[in-house]
């Protein structure tokens, strides 16, 4: 099997034995058609899955019954992955190994049956061990960057801060020696040799080049020297030559050193090492001393590994970053306790334990373990796929499930990457703000420890957190259910207040991120509120992107975790909503405190007045059905009022579809949003009665608050 990638700089391979079952995964962009172009596919039967277009990201096409070797040409500039399996079981596409082109010899495509198919140099497989430790990237170290510049002859800054200029060819002197080397070579030829030598950029390869240009032989005869010059007698004779074009020109030592721009010391070191190594040039060994005597025995390290493996672990949430590696130990453990148990084990077995730093190093670099249980809710799609994969026996269906799961994880990662991109973009801009928003779990008031409270309905307190990615500040919009509810218009009212403040500060573009909750975030009411914000403020463009369900962990969740952690001790001493608000304000001490925005009755507005001029259409301008539950990106533009641009992906290279909310025959006129609730929201009769029961656990100073709420409760005949 020959794999030929004509356009890409990398070849993606999987470690499986080639056989009769192959799958080719093409990465495509936009809606362009993907083709497999090859004359060698004539004996193959191509089976395409029924309209399985995986959201323009991954198109899977199984090729069955390949009777001969095939050549896959990448003529559409799309990279691909080719894998197979000899035992007809589904390959694991989660472990893809990427090899650069230079790792293998360049393949030669066979022209006829008599030609021998090329072979590749076998590369030793190196298993990537997941770890909780951040992997160091030595290419980013300052000293390694400096070393690369030195080996390339470029300008660099030394460790002492001195700027060393780049190497330049000085030119040969007219009379450098009696051989008249300057007359044998043109100055342009010498400069080309100089540039080619320093373009190598690798110290060891340059030394090999130097050794190849020098012929070193032992001196055949010696004159009988006087005692004063005996120690200066040469033992070897060197002949220097350079090649320019088809000519090999002999030069003197001075000309040779000048042409390559090296010192006599480096030349002597290269030739001495070659002579001591039997004529073979050795690689650079500087900084590569092997500390064999200081190395800890392998059996001791293995005992540490076995001891760590003896602790029971729990799997984490099925995200791509963690599902294959991250596991969790008991919350009662830490590295110090584990090391103490390890020392006790060694004492029982009469073994000498390793030091704590060694135990910690093994734990960090050979394992990906943490000490707290997963705090994120699991994804129902991932849970379902895991159950299906564990119980599916047919390879074809198992492969389809894996591909669907891979796409699901990829979509989640793409949205998360956009958060980081927008964070960096808005931090460098003054007129662009990005933020995430989410509704925290409901608080209850009064929060008392009496057992009767578990059987009584309590007053609900809401908190919509808005986390600014631009400033890394969090704004908590709080209210209780007597003020407003937690529907789409309530959430949109909080967003309008935040966006209006940003517009007054000079912001003209907003990027918002939220989960995909249809009742609160992904609906036409929120879309109408975005339109109202664009039409009534200086905001010109709003992008609202939705996280993938089950993978919607946002910065707001970290903020909510801080609040919940701070309320553990005082949760039974909170009697009214205002005490919840004060707790949120005081829970963050070391960093910037949360800004609590107490939402009042007049802060919540209804979008009904704008909806009178709108038609919520089920199809877009091209006649396609608008599937709200699949939308991942909504864009509202000031210059195109009452129009919503949307797409089912957050990829920038995919075009938007447009749906117009303009009502025919009723042009948009001046309007004013009315209050969502003109008076306090009435509680149910059951909840009002339960609050009366709990008043005996509430200090009398707070009774007036609940009495004012209870008197607005619905009457029984209103139910």
C-alpha positions in Angstrom: 0.0 0.0 0.0 1.4 3.4 -1.0 0.3 6.6 0.7 1.1 9.7 -1.3 0.2 13.1 0.0 0.9 15.6 -2.7 -0.2 18.8 -1.1 0.3 18.5 2.6 3.6 18.7 4.5 2.6 15.9 6.9 1.3 12.3 6.5 -1.1 11.0 9.1 -0.8 7.3 9.8 -2.3 4.7 12.1 -0.5 1.7 13.4 -2.5 -1.2 11.9 -1.7 -4.1 9.5 -2.8 -3.4 6.0 -5.6 -5.7 4.8 -8.9 -5.5 2.9 -10.8 -3.1 5.1 -9.9 0.6 4.7 -11.4 3.8 5.7 -10.3 7.2 4.4 -11.2 10.3 6.4 -11.0 13.5 4.4 -10.9 16.9 6.2 -13.0 19.2 4.1 -14.0 22.8 4.4 -17.2 24.6 3.4 -19.6 22.6 1.2 -17.1 21.5 -1.4 -17.4 18.0 -2.8 -14.7 15.6 -1.8 -13.4 13.1 -4.4 -11.0 10.2 -4.4 -8.9 10.4 -7.6 -6.9 7.3 -8.5 -6.7 4.9 -11.4 -5.7 2.1 -9.0 -9.2 2.1 -7.4 -10.8 0.3 -10.3 -11.1 -3.1 -8.6 -12.5 -1.5 -5.5 -16.2 -1.2 -4.6 -16.8 2.2 -3.0 -19.5 2.3 -0.4 -20.7 5.7 0.8 -22.7 5.9 4.0 -26.2 7.4 3.4 -25.6 11.1 3.3 -23.2 11.0 6.3 -21.8 14.4 6.0 -20.3 15.0 9.5 -20.9 18.8 9.8 -18.3 19.6 7.1 -15.5 18.5 9.4 -15.1 14.8 8.7 -16.4 12.7 5.8 -16.0 8.9 6.3 -15.9 6.7 3.2 -15.2 3.0 3.7 -13.5 1.2 0.8 -14.2 -2.6 0.8 -12.6 -5.5 -1.0 -9.4 -3.9 -2.3 -7.8 -6.6 -4.4 -4.6 -4.7 -5.3 -2.4 -2.0 -4.0 -3.9 1.5 -4.2 -2.5 4.9 -4.6 -4.4 7.7 -2.9 -3.6 11.1 -4.5 -4.5 14.2 -2.6 -5.6 16.3 -5.5 -8.1 18.5 -3.7 -5.5 19.9 -1.2 -7.3 18.2 1.6 -5.3 16.1 4.1 -6.5 12.6 4.9 -6.0 9.7 7.2 -5.7 6.2 5.9 -6.0 3.2 8.2 -6.8 -0.5 8.1 -7.1 -3.5 10.2 -6.2 -7.1 9.5 -8.6 -8.8 12.0 -11.6 -6.7 10.7 -12.1 -5.1 14.1 -12.5 -1.4 14.2 -9.3 0.6 14.6 -9.0 3.1 17.4 -9.0 6.5 15.7 -8.2 8.3 19.0 -4.5 7.4 18.7 -3.3 9.1 15.5 0.4 9.5 15.1 1.7 12.3 12.9 5.0 11.8 11.1 6.8 14.6 9.3 7.9 13.9 5.7 11.6 13.6 6.5 10.9 10.7 8.9 10.7 8.3 5.9 12.4 8.0 2.6 10.4 9.6 -0.3 8.1 6.9 -1.7 8.3 6.1 -5.4 5.0 5.1 -7.1 5.3 1.8 -9.0 4.6 2.3 -12.7 4.1 -1.4 -13.6 3.8 -4.8 -12.0 7.5 -5.6 -12.3 8.6 -2.7 -10.2 9.2 -3.3 -6.6 7.1 -1.4 -4.1 9.3 0.9 -2.0 10.0 0.2 1.6 10.4 2.6 4.5 12.9 2.8 7.2 11.5 1.3 10.3 11.1 3.8 13.1 10.9 2.7 16.7 7.5 3.2 18.2 7.5 5.6 21.1 4.5 5.4 23.4 3.3 8.7 24.6 2.8 8.5 28.4 0.0 10.9 29.5 0.9 12.9 32.6 -0.5 15.7 34.7 2.8 17.6 34.4 3.0 20.3 31.7 5.3 19.0 29.0 8.3 21.1 28.5 9.1 22.4 25.0 12.8 22.8 24.7 12.5 24.5 21.4 11.1 27.5 23.2 14.0 27.8 25.7 16.0 31.0 25.3 19.3 29.2 25.2 18.1 26.7 22.5 16.8 29.6 20.4 20.1 31.3 20.8 21.9 28.1 19.8 19.9 27.8 16.6 20.7 31.4 15.7 24.4 30.8 16.4 24.5 27.6 14.2 22.7 29.5 11.4 25.2 32.4 11.6 22.4 34.9 12.4 22.4 37.8 14.8 21.7 36.9 18.4 21.8 38.2 22.0 24.3 36.5 24.2 23.5 35.4 27.8 25.2 38.5 29.0 22.9 40.7 26.9 25.4 41.6 24.3 24.2 41.7 20.7 26.4 39.7 18.4 26.0 40.6 14.7 25.3 38.0 12.0 28.1 36.4 10.1 29.0 38.0 6.8 31.3 36.9 4.1 34.4 39.2 4.2 35.7 38.3 0.8 39.0 36.6 -0.2 42.2 38.6 -0.1 43.9 39.1 -3.5 47.1 37.5 -2.2 46.2 35.1 0.5 48.8 32.6 -0.5 51.2 31.5 -3.2 48.4 29.3 -4.7 46.5 32.5 -5.7 43.2 31.0 -4.4 41.4 34.3 -5.0 42.0 33.9 -8.7 40.5 30.4 -8.8 37.2 31.3 -7.3 34.9 34.2 -8.0 33.7 36.3 -5.0 30.1 35.4 -5.8 30.9 31.6 -5.7 32.6 32.0 -2.4 29.7 33.9 -1.0 27.3 31.2 -2.2 29.4 28.5 -0.4 29.4 30.7 2.7 25.6 31.0 2.7 25.0 27.4 2.0 27.2 26.3 4.8 25.5 28.4 7.4 22.1 27.6 6.0 22.6 24.0 7.3 21.9 25.3 10.8 23.0 22.1 12.5 26.4 22.0 14.3 27.0 18.3 13.8 26.0 18.4 10.1 28.3 21.4 9.5 31.1 19.4 11.1 30.5 16.5 8.7 30.6 19.0 5.8 33.9 20.4 7.1 35.4 16.9 7.4 34.3 16.0 3.9 36.2 19.0 2.4 39.4 18.1 4.1 41.8 15.3 3.3 44.0 14.4 6.2 47.0 12.1 5.9 49.9 11.3 8.1 53.3 12.8 7.4 55.4 10.3 5.5 58.9 11.7 6.2 60.3 14.0 8.8 63.5 16.1 8.7 65.7 15.6 11.7 64.7 18.7 13.7 66.8 20.5 16.3 65.8 20.1 19.9 64.2 23.5 19.9 61.6 22.7 17.3 61.0 19.1 18.0 57.7 19.7 19.7 56.3 21.7 16.8 56.7 19.0 14.1 53.5 18.2 12.3 52.2 14.7 12.3 49.4 15.2 9.7 49.1 17.0 6.4 45.7 18.5 5.3 44.5 19.3 1.8 41.5 21.6 1.5 39.0 21.7 -1.4 35.6 23.2 -2.1 33.1 22.3 -4.7 31.3 25.0 -6.8 29.1 23.7 -9.5 30.9 20.9 -11.3 34.4 22.1 -10.2 36.3 20.9 -7.2 38.9 23.6 -6.4 41.9 23.1 -4.1 42.4 26.0 -1.7 44.7 26.9 1.1 43.8 26.8 4.8 43.3 30.5 5.0 41.0 30.6 2.0 39.0 27.6 3.3 38.5 29.2 6.8 37.4 32.4 5.1 35.0 30.8 2.7 33.2 28.9 5.5 33.5 31.6 8.1 34.9 29.3 10.8 37.9 29.5 13.1 41.0 27.4 13.1 40.1 25.9 16.5 36.8 24.5 15.2 38.6 23.0 12.2 41.2 21.3 14.5 38.5 20.0 16.8 36.6 18.4 13.9 39.7 16.7 12.4 41.0 15.5 15.8 37.6 13.9 16.7 37.5 12.3 13.3 41.0 10.9 13.7 40.2 9.6 17.1 37.0 7.9 15.9 38.5 5.9 13.1 37.8 8.4 10.4 34.1 8.9 11.2 32.8 12.3 12.2 31.2 12.2 15.7 28.1 14.2 16.7 28.3 17.1 19.0 28.4 15.8 22.6 28.4 19.1 24.4 25.8 19.2 27.2 25.0 15.5 26.7 26.8 13.9 29.6 25.1 10.7 30.8 24.8 10.7 34.5 24.8 7.0 34.9 26.2 6.9 38.4 23.5 9.3 39.6 20.6 7.5 38.0 18.1 5.7 40.2 17.8 2.0 39.6 14.9 0.9 37.2 13.6 -1.6 39.7 13.1 1.1 42.3 11.3 3.4 39.9 9.1 0.4 38.8 8.2 -0.3 42.4 7.1 3.3 42.8 4.9 3.0 39.6 3.4 -0.3 40.9 2.6 1.4 44.3 0.8 4.3 42.6 -1.1 1.9 40.5 -2.3 0.0 43.6 -4.6 2.9 44.5 -8.2 2.7 43.1 -9.1 5.4 40.6 -12.2 6.8 39.0 -12.7 7.8 35.4 -13.4 11.4 34.4 -15.8 13.1 32.1 -15.6 11.8 28.5 -13.9 14.8 27.0 -11.1 14.4 24.4 -8.6 16.0 26.8 -9.3 13.7 29.7 -11.2 10.6 28.7 -8.1 8.7 27.6 -5.8 9.6 30.4 -7.2 11.7 33.3 -8.3 9.7 36.3 -9.1 10.7 39.9 -7.9 9.4 43.2 -9.8 9.6 46.5 -10.2 13.1 48.0 -8.6 11.8 51.2 -5.3 11.3 49.5 -2.5 13.5 48.4 1.1 12.9 47.2 2.6 13.3 50.7 0.2 10.7 52.2 0.9 8.3 49.3 4.6 8.7 49.8 4.1 8.0 53.6 2.3 4.8 52.7 5.1 3.9 50.2 7.7 4.3 52.9 5.7 2.0 55.2 5.5 -0.5 52.4 9.3 -0.4 51.8 9.9 -0.8 55.5 7.8 -4.0 55.5 9.7 -5.4 52.6 13.0 -4.2 54.0 13.7 -2.1 50.9 15.4 1.3 50.7 12.7 3.9 49.6 13.4 6.6 47.1 13.3 10.3 48.1 10.1 12.2 48.1 11.1 14.3 45.1 11.6 11.1 43.1 8.2 9.7 44.1 6.6 13.1 43.2 8.4 13.2 39.9 7.2 9.7 38.9 3.6 10.6 40.0 3.7 13.8 37.9 5.4 12.5 34.7 4.2 8.9 34.4 0.5 9.4 35.5 -2.3 11.7 34.8 -4.0 11.6 38.2 -5.8 14.2 40.3 -7.2 14.1 43.8 -10.7 15.5 43.4 -13.7 13.8 41.8 -15.1 15.1 38.5 -17.2 18.2 39.1 -18.6 18.5 35.6 -21.9 16.9 34.6 -21.3 14.1 32.1 -22.4 14.5 28.5 -25.3 12.4 27.5 -24.0 11.9 24.0 -20.6 10.8 25.3 -22.3 8.5 27.9 -24.5 7.0 25.1 -21.5 6.5 22.8 -19.5 4.8 25.5 -22.2 2.3 26.2 -22.7 1.6 22.5 -19.0 1.1 21.9 -18.7 -1.2 24.9 -21.5 -3.4 23.7 -21.3 -3.2 19.9 -19.8 -6.3 18.2 -20.1 -5.4 14.5 -16.9 -3.5 13.3 -18.8 -1.3 10.8 -21.3 0.0 13.3 -18.5 0.4 15.9 -16.5 2.5 13.4 -19.5 4.7 12.7 -20.0 5.3 16.4 -16.4 6.2 16.9 -16.5 8.7 14.0 -19.6 10.3 15.3 -18.0 10.6 18.8 -14.9 12.0 17.3 -16.9 14.7 15.5 -18.8 15.5 18.7 -15.6 16.1 20.6 -14.1 18.1 17.8 -17.1 20.4 17.7 -16.8 21.0 21.4 -13.1 21.8 21.1 -13.6 24.2 18.2 -16.0 26.3 20.3 -13.7 26.3 23.3 -10.8 27.4 21.1 -12.9 30.3 19.9 -13.3 31.5 23.5 -9.5 31.8 23.8 -9.2 33.5 20.4 -11.8 36.1 21.3 -10.2 36.6 24.8 -6.9 37.5 23.2 -8.5 39.6 20.5 -10.6 41.7 22.8 -7.9 42.2 25.3 -5.9 44.0 22.6 -8.9 46.0 21.4 -10.8 48.9 23.0 -14.1 48.7 21.0 -14.6 44.9 21.2 -15.8 43.0 24.3 -16.3 39.3 24.8 -18.1 37.6 27.7 -19.7 34.3 28.8 -22.9 34.1 30.7 -24.7 31.3 32.6 -27.4 30.9 35.3 -26.2 29.5 38.6 -28.2 26.8 40.4 -31.1 28.2 42.4 -30.5 29.3 46.0 -33.2 29.0 48.6 -34.3 31.4 51.3 -34.6 31.0 54.1 -31.8 28.5 54.3 -32.2 26.8 57.7 -31.1 23.4 59.1 -34.4 22.4 60.6 -35.7 19.1 59.2 -39.1 20.7 58.5 -37.4 22.9 55.9 -36.7 19.9 53.7 -40.5 19.4 53.3 -41.4 23.0 52.7 -41.2 25.1 49.5 -38.8 28.1 49.8 -38.2 31.3 48.0 -36.0 30.9 45.0 -33.0 33.3 44.5 -31.4 33.5 41.0 -28.0 34.6 39.9 -27.0 35.2 36.3 -23.2 35.4 36.1 -21.6 37.3 33.2 -17.8 36.8 33.0 -15.9 39.3 30.9 -13.2 37.6 28.9 -11.7 41.0 28.2 -11.1 42.1 31.8 -11.5 38.7 33.6 -14.1 40.3 35.9 -17.3 38.7 36.9 -20.7 40.4 37.2 -23.4 38.7 39.2 -27.0 39.8 38.3 -29.2 38.6 41.3 -32.9 38.7 42.0 -35.5 36.5 43.7 -38.6 35.0 42.2 -40.9 37.8 43.6 -39.1 40.2 41.3 -38.8 38.1 38.1 -38.5 34.5 36.9 -35.7 32.8 35.0 -37.1 32.7 31.5 -35.7 34.0 28.2 -36.9 37.6 28.7 -35.5 37.6 32.2 -32.1 36.5 31.0 -32.3 38.9 28.1 -33.0 41.8 30.4 -29.8 41.1 32.3 -27.8 41.0 29.1 -29.4 44.2 27.9 -28.2 46.0 31.1 -24.7 44.7 30.7 -24.5 45.5 27.0 -25.8 49.0 27.5 -23.1 49.7 30.0 -20.5 48.4 27.5 -22.0 50.5 24.7 -21.7 53.6 26.9 -18.1 52.8 27.5 -17.3 52.9 23.7 -17.7 49.2 22.8 -19.2 48.6 19.3 -18.8 44.9 19.0 -19.8 42.1 21.3 -19.0 38.3 21.4 -21.1 36.3 23.8 -20.8 32.6 24.7 -23.4 30.5 26.6 -24.7 27.0 26.9 -27.2 25.7 24.4 -30.3 25.8 26.7 -33.2 26.4 24.4 -35.5 27.8 27.0 -33.1 30.5 28.2 -30.5 31.3 25.6 -31.1 29.8 22.2 -34.5 31.1 21.2 -36.1 33.9 19.2 -36.7 36.1 22.3 -33.0 36.4 23.0 -32.4 37.0 19.3 -34.9 39.8 19.3 -33.2 41.3 22.4 -29.9 41.3 20.5 -31.6 43.1 17.7 -33.0 45.7 20.1 -29.6 46.2 21.6 -28.1 46.9 18.1 -30.9 49.3 17.2 -31.0 51.2 20.5 -27.3 51.5 21.3 -23.9 52.1 19.6 -23.3 48.3 19.2 -22.8 47.5 15.5 -22.2 43.7 15.6 -23.1 40.9 18.1 -21.9 37.3 17.9 -23.6 34.8 20.1 -21.9 31.3 20.1 -23.3 28.3 21.8 -21.3 25.6 23.5 -21.9 21.9 22.7 -24.3 20.3 25.1 -22.5 18.4 27.8 -19.2 20.3 27.2 -20.4 23.7 28.2 -17.9 24.3 31.1 -17.4 28.1 31.1 -15.5 30.6 33.3 -18.8 31.2 35.0 -18.7 27.7 36.5 -15.4 28.5 38.2 -17.0 31.7 39.6 -20.0 29.7 40.8 -17.6 27.2 42.5 -16.0 30.0 44.5 -19.4 31.1 45.6 -20.6 27.6 46.6 -17.3 27.0 48.5 -17.7 30.2 50.4 -21.3 29.5 51.4 -20.7 26.1 52.9 -20.0 27.4 56.4 -22.8 30.0 56.5 -25.5 28.2 54.4 -27.7 27.7 57.5 -27.5 31.3 58.6 -28.9 32.9 55.4 -32.5 34.0 56.0 -33.3 36.6 53.2 -32.0 37.0 49.6 -30.0 40.1 50.6 -27.8 37.9 52.7 -27.1 35.8 49.7 -26.1 38.9 47.8 -23.7 40.0 50.5 -22.1 36.5 50.6 -21.4 36.7 46.9 -19.8 40.1 47.3 -17.5 38.9 50.1 -16.6 35.4 48.9 -13.6 36.5 46.8 -10.9 38.1 49.0 -7.5 37.8 47.2 -8.6 38.7 43.7 -11.0 41.3 42.3 -14.4 40.8 44.1 -17.5 39.9 42.2 -19.6 42.9 41.2 -23.1 42.1 42.4 -25.9 43.8 40.3 -29.2 43.8 42.2 -31.8 43.6 39.6 -35.0 45.5 40.4 -38.5 45.3 39.0 -38.0 48.1 36.5 -34.8 46.4 35.1 -36.8 43.5 33.5 -38.4 44.4 30.2 -40.6 42.5 27.8 -39.7 42.1 24.1 -43.4 42.0 23.2 -43.5 45.5 21.7 -40.7 44.6 19.2 -42.3 41.2 18.5 -45.3 43.1 17.1 -43.2 44.1 14.2 -41.6 40.7 13.7 -42.6 37.4 12.2 -40.8 34.3 13.6 -40.3 32.4 10.4 -39.5 28.7 10.3 -37.5 29.0 7.0 -34.7 31.2 6.1 -34.3 33.4 3.0 -33.2 30.4 0.9 -36.2 28.3 1.9 -34.3 26.0 4.2 -35.8 25.1 7.6 -34.3 26.9 10.6 -33.4 24.3 13.1 -33.0 26.3 16.3 -31.7 23.3 18.3 -28.8 22.9 16.0 -27.7 26.5 15.7 -24.2 27.2 17.1 -23.6 30.8 16.0 -26.0 33.7 15.8 -24.9 37.1 14.4 -26.9 40.4 14.5 -25.8 43.3 12.4 -26.8 46.9 13.0 -26.8 47.8 9.3 -29.3 45.0 8.6 -32.1 45.4 11.2 -34.6 42.6 12.0 -32.4 40.0 10.3 -30.6 37.1 12.1 -27.6 35.5 10.5 -26.9 31.9 11.8 -25.0 28.8 11.0 -24.8 25.3 12.5 -21.0 25.6 13.2 -18.6 28.2 14.6 -16.0 27.7 11.9 -15.1 31.0 10.3 -14.8 29.6 6.8 -18.5 28.5 6.6 -21.0 31.1 5.4 -24.0 32.4 7.3 -27.6 31.7 6.4 -30.1 34.5 6.9 -33.6 34.6 8.3 -35.6 37.8 8.2 -37.9 38.7 11.1 -39.5 41.7 9.2 -43.3 41.4 9.1 -44.6 42.1 5.7 -46.9 45.1 5.5 -45.9 46.4 8.9 -42.7 48.4 8.7 -40.7 48.9 11.9 -41.7 52.1 13.7 -40.7 53.8 16.9 -41.3 51.5 19.9 -40.6 51.3 23.6 -40.1 48.2 25.6 -42.5 47.8 28.5 -41.8 46.3 31.9 -42.0 42.6 32.1 -43.8 42.8 35.5 -45.5 46.0 36.6 -45.9 44.6 40.2 -44.3 41.9 42.3 -44.8 38.4 41.0 -47.3 36.5 43.0 -46.2 33.3 44.7 -48.3 30.2 44.6 -50.6 29.5 47.5 -48.6 26.4 48.5 -45.3 28.2 48.6 -46.8 31.1 50.6 -48.2 28.7 53.2 -44.8 27.0 53.5 -43.0 30.3 54.0 -45.4 31.0 56.8 -44.4 27.8 58.5 -40.7 28.6 58.2 -41.0 32.1 59.7 -40.5 30.7 63.2 -36.9 29.8 62.1 -36.3 33.3 60.8 -35.2 36.2 63.1 -38.1 38.7 63.6 -36.1 41.4 62.0 -36.7 39.7 58.6 -40.4 38.9 59.0 -41.5 42.0 57.3 -39.7 41.0 54.1 -41.6 37.7 53.8 -44.9 39.2 54.9 -44.7 41.7 52.0 -44.2 38.8 49.6 -46.8 36.5 51.1 -49.6 39.1 50.8 -49.1 39.2 47.0 -49.6 35.4 46.8 -52.2 34.1 44.3 -55.7 33.5 45.7 -56.9 30.0 45.7 -59.6 30.9 43.1 -56.9 32.3 40.8 -55.2 28.9 40.6 
